[in-house]
Amino acid sequence: MQSKLFLFLFIFILIIGCSTEKERFSTFFDPEYKVIDRGMLDVVVVGHACAGKIQDALSAAKLSAKYHLRSAIGNENHKIKYHEVSRYYTEDKICVEMSASPLPP
């Protein structure tokens, strides 16, 4: 009985310890974004994301900008042009701001 209690306690400590590390190194999307809307397809959206690796931060920032661009222009047929606005570091994460603007098909 005592060995089961120690085993349960050990597993509980591992679960708690690992969950905080996962949150620390996960990708962070910012729900707020900047929009310059001049009408029709003349829109520029800037979104940003943070992650532990630069590749993850870049892809997450692109997805964030793409998502916010779609909310600005709707389902109009378009291609997307991405541009990295800035890159900065916060604590142990790399953050990237990415702009997305639609191009005619």
NORKADA-V22871 format. One record per residue. N is the residue number from 0. RES is the residue in three letters. SS is DSSP state (H for helix, E for strand, C for the rest). PSI is psi in whole degrees, 0 to 359 (999 if undefined). OMEGA is omega in whole degrees, -180 to 180 (* if undefined). Layout:
<<N:RES:SS:PSI:OMEGA> <N:RES:SS:PSI:OMEGA>>
//
This chain:
<<0:MET:C:318:-179> <1:GLN:H:324:179> <2:SER:H:325:177> <3:LYS:H:323:178> <4:LEU:H:316:177> <5:PHE:H:321:178> <6:LEU:H:316:178> <7:PHE:H:317:179> <8:LEU:H:318:179> <9:PHE:H:314:-180> <10:ILE:H:320:179> <11:PHE:H:318:179> <12:ILE:H:320:178> <13:LEU:H:319:-179> <14:ILE:H:314:180> <15:ILE:H:316:-180> <16:GLY:H:321:-178> <17:CYS:H:329:-178> <18:SER:H:324:179> <19:THR:H:324:177> <20:GLU:H:321:-180> <21:LYS:H:317:178> <22:GLU:H:325:-177> <23:ARG:H:325:-176> <24:PHE:H:10:-180> <25:SER:C:167:179> <26:THR:C:139:-178> <27:PHE:E:121:175> <28:PHE:E:137:176> <29:ASP:C:124:-179> <30:PRO:C:342:179> <31:GLU:C:148:180> <32:TYR:C:165:179> <33:LYS:E:140:-180> <34:VAL:E:134:169> <35:ILE:E:109:-175> <36:ASP:E:115:178> <37:ARG:C:8:180> <38:GLY:C:154:-179> <39:MET:C:233:-179> <40:LEU:C:12:179> <41:ASP:C:73:-175> <42:VAL:E:140:173> <43:VAL:E:127:-180> <44:VAL:E:135:177> <45:VAL:E:119:176> <46:GLY:E:162:177> <47:HIS:E:160:-179> <48:ALA:E:157:179> <49:CYS:E:146:179> <50:ALA:E:172:180> <51:GLY:C:331:-180> <52:LYS:C:148:-178> <53:ILE:H:322:179> <54:GLN:H:318:179> <55:ASP:H:320:180> <56:ALA:H:318:179> <57:LEU:H:312:-179> <58:SER:H:323:178> <59:ALA:H:322:178> <60:ALA:H:322:176> <61:LYS:H:316:179> <62:LEU:H:320:179> <63:SER:H:313:179> <64:ALA:H:319:179> <65:LYS:H:318:180> <66:TYR:H:314:-179> <67:HIS:H:328:176> <68:LEU:H:319:179> <69:ARG:H:324:178> <70:SER:H:337:-180> <71:ALA:H:321:-175> <72:ILE:H:350:178> <73:GLY:C:216:-175> <74:ASN:C:23:178> <75:GLU:C:144:-180> <76:ASN:C:124:-176> <77:HIS:C:163:169> <78:LYS:E:161:-177> <79:ILE:E:133:175> <80:LYS:E:123:-179> <81:TYR:E:148:176> <82:HIS:E:129:178> <83:GLU:E:119:-178> <84:VAL:E:309:180> <85:SER:E:163:178> <86:ARG:E:130:180> <87:TYR:E:166:-176> <88:TYR:E:134:174> <89:THR:E:120:-177> <90:GLU:C:253:-177> <91:ASP:C:19:-179> <92:LYS:E:154:176> <93:ILE:E:127:-180> <94:CYS:E:141:-178> <95:VAL:E:133:171> <96:GLU:E:129:-176> <97:MET:E:132:176> <98:SER:E:147:177> <99:ALA:E:132:177> <100:SER:E:141:-178> <101:PRO:E:147:175> <102:LEU:E:150:177> <103:PRO:C:149:-178> <104:PRO:C:999:*>>
//
